[in-house]
Amino acid sequence: MITTQLPTTWRSVLPHLDEPLPPDRTPPSAGRDGVQVNLPMELVRQSVLPREHWDIPAEVADAYRSFRPTPLWRARAFERAVGARVPIYVKYEGGNISGSHKLNTALAQAYYYAKAGVRELVSGTGAGQWGTALAAACALFGMKCTIFMVDGSLRRKPYRGTLMRTLGATVHASPSTLTEVATQSEAGVNSLSLAIGEAVEYAGRTEGAAFCIGSGETYSILHQSVIGLEAIDQLAGVEADIDAVVGCVGAGSNFGGIALPFLAASATAGTDAPLLLAAESATTPKLTRGTYAYDRTDATGTGPMEAMYTIGSSYPIPDSHSAGLRFHGAAKVLSALRHRDRIAATAIGQVDALDAGRLFTRSEMVLPAPESGHALAAAARLAAGGADANSGPVRAEKGVVVCVSGHGYLDLGAYQQLLDGELSDAAPDSEQLRRAMTGLEPAQESAGTGASA
């Protein structure tokens, strides 16, 4: 294992954008009062100010020290298993109570909300890593926690709910009977967008509560920069030379955390950035088949409309074991970088993802989450022969670093289906995709090409 010191600051990519992010817009459904922002002011500042380095509060740093720095190692056995021509380095984020990278921002957010006087945090979760991380952070900072978890995921992974309740959280399966947005949704709708919508509605009517989100917001991606900052130091410590950085993408916190510090470091040094490859689920192909447009972020339609790569918030996303990637849009900072051709994207099916995860388990003795399997599959292709990204195949010539964002010990049902030959991929319906994106207002037509794989 390659070790390093815990970073003392988070690092923002905002100073290195070619132009400011497109401003958010108020949706028609927000009503006369417009969008109600319920964020601690420090999180607002972290989202908009072009400050590169942000001090990590002492209380958050102390909490980080129980599991950070996280390990990075050269995955030599995995290299042999996939026929890699170049080294593959793994940054592993699964060694904490939540089992994933989500704890990095959950701790920071709980700290800032608690300082602002909030007594209860409410959120939606897909695969459950974010819900577990928030439950743990709330327990540490003495706050109540209420989670709406996508029903299909909760049924597949009931012990996620058990772990959250053990940490003191209240857990509701979404769709629930507690909110209007759920009762008004289409029958059978089972998505992260709806779970988030329920959390937004519930928090809005509960005194002392606030909604918080774990992935797509600029401040959450900032908090995840500890991943990439540690990785840069760890790679430098062994004089490793890499030219590709890979992470999986739901809304974007894991990929942003591993990749954007490399972009910021290259911009500061005046050197070319490595290939930054986002591996998304083929069932939710916003970066590879979506459009750059203004769309809503949750099923209530009361939050701000954001400029994002999206397949449309109304698209009925096919079910999959990678629930953490089943979000219709990508974070606005990642979407802007994608539109300006500064990051690349590829879509991976769940069969390929879980195959890569099984191969990684057998070779490296670490069981990755299905979401992380998408990144491993993309990294293996880059290192072995080439992967489709943007407008054509690419391959790494020096080395690859990949973030394994979480462990898969609560995802063994997915691996069992793989072993039993029962797993398949549901291809997105092109006509449904077209309908879901019809009518969305384009964002920044002139900023770049945004070619898809």
Protein Blocks (a to p, Z undefined) as FASTA:
>chain_A
ZZddddfbdcdfklmpfbdcddddddfklojnopaddbdfklmmmmmpccfbdcddfklm
mmmmmmpccdddddfklmmmnopabdcddddfklcfkopaklmmmmmmmmmmmmnopabd
cdddfkommmmmmmmmmmmnopacdddddfklmmmmmmlmmmmmmnopacdddddfkbfk
lmmpcehiacfklmmmmmmmmmmmmghiacddfklpmklmmmmmmmmmmmmmmmmmnopa
cfbdcdddfklmmmmmmmmmmmmmmmmnopacddddddddfklcmklmmccddddfbfno
paccdddddebjkbccdddfklmlmcfbdcfklmmmmmnopaccddddfklmmmmmmmmm
mmnopacdfklmmmmmmmmmmmmnopcehjbccddfkbccdddfbdcklmmmmmmmmmno
paccddddfklmmmmmgopacehkllpnopaZZ
